[in-house]
C-alpha cells in the first residue's frame, strides 16, 4: 500500500492514524486534517469498503471537508473524521465500539467524534464510556446535542430555499420540482419540510421500502436511486453518499440547481468546474450541511441552547449567497470560491 501522503486526497493532514484491535475485530482510520481553529471535530462512519485504500481515501476527504465545514460555520473547531471498516457479514459489537473509544482517547483530544453514517446515538454513548472526546450524546429539554440529523436537515432545507431564490428567482418552494436522493434522517427531514411548503417531490433511496413509505406519506413520486440523477426537475438534492457528481453524471443532469446534504458530492475538483460550466447553481456541501456539526459542536463546547443552535443554522443561506455572489462576479466555480474562503479561515489561504 502507498504511504498515506502519496494518496491523491492527502492535503497536508496533520496526522492520520490506523487502528487494529484483534480482540474486538476493530479496523479503523482516524484522519486529522487541521487543528488550526481548535480540536478536530467530525463523526465516525461505519461502512463496508471493497478495499481498505478506499476507507483511507474516505477518511482523508471527509476530514478535509470537516475542516472547511467547521471553519465556514464559524466554529472554534478543526476538522477530523473517523472510519470503522465493516467486514462484510460481520456485526458491530460493544467490544468494537469500546476499542474505537480507546483509539479516540489515545489522541488526547486532537479528535472529537460524533455520529455519522452507519452509527447511532446509542453507539456514541457506548464510545463515550471510553473517552470524554465525544459529542452528540442524548439530551433533554432545550439542551443541544443528540442526533444531529434534524439540525442538518434544517440547514439543508434552508439552503435549498436559498438556491431556489438564486436559481429560479422565487422565494417559495411551492410547485418547485425537487428530486431527493436519500431519505434517511437528513433527506427524510428535508422532504417533509419541502412537502409542507407545497413542493413537488420525487424520492429515491437504496432502501426502497423506506423511500416508498415516505413517498406514500407525502404524496410524492418514487424513482430508482441511480435514475433520479437524470430526472428532469428544478432541484436535485443529494442526501446519500458522496462522489455522485462525476464527468458522466454531470453531463446527464437535467436540473438548474444541485443542493443537498451529502458529503463530498463532487467526485473530483474538476467536477466543480464542470457543474459551473453548465450554469448549474451548486450549494457547496460542507456549507449547506453544517447544521449537524453546529448542534454537536456547541454541545461539546458547552456554550449554547437550542435557540442559539438554530440561530446559527439560519446563517447558512447568507453564506451560500456570499459564495454565489463571488462566483458570479469572478466567474469562478462556487466550489472553488468556498474552498478558498475555508482555506483562508484555517490558515492555508
Number of C-alpha atoms within 10 A of each C-alpha: 7 7 6 17 13 10 14 10 18 19 15 13 19 13 14 20 14 13 15 14 14 10 9 16 18 22 19 26 27 27 29 30 30 28 20 18 18 19 20 26 35 34 27 26 25 20 16 18 16 12 9 15 14 12 21 26 18 22 28 29 21 29 29 27 24 27 31 27 30 28 25 22 23 12 18 17 27 28 32 34 31 34 26 25 22 20 16 10 7 9 10 19 13 13 16 22 22 21 24 30 23 16 23 25 20 12 13 13 17 21 30 28 29 33 29 21 14 14 17 17 18 14 18 26 20 19 27 23 13 18 20 16 21 28 29 26 23 14 12 8 7 10 17 27 27 24 24 25 21 19 26 25 28 24 29 32 27 21 30 28 19 25 26 23 15 18 18 17 10 14 12 16 21 14 13 19 18 27 29 28 30 26 26 19 16 26 28 23 20 26 29 19 16 23 20 11 14 14 19 21 23 23 27 29 23 14 12 16 10 16 26 20 13 21 22 11 11 16 14 20 16 21 21 15 18 14 10 22 25 16 18 16 20 20 28 27 27 26 28 24 14 17 14 19 22 19 16 10 13 20 13 13 21 16 21 20 25 26 28 32 33 25 22 20 24 23 14 14 11 14 21 23 17 18 25 17 12 13 13 20 22 26 28 29 26 29 26 31 32 27 30 26 30 26 30 28 27 22 23 19 12 12 11 16 16 16 12 15 24 16 10 17 26 16 15 23 22 12 18 22 17 14 25 25 15 16 18 12 9 11 13 17 25 27 24 17 20 25 19 14 16 23 16 12 18 21 10 12 10
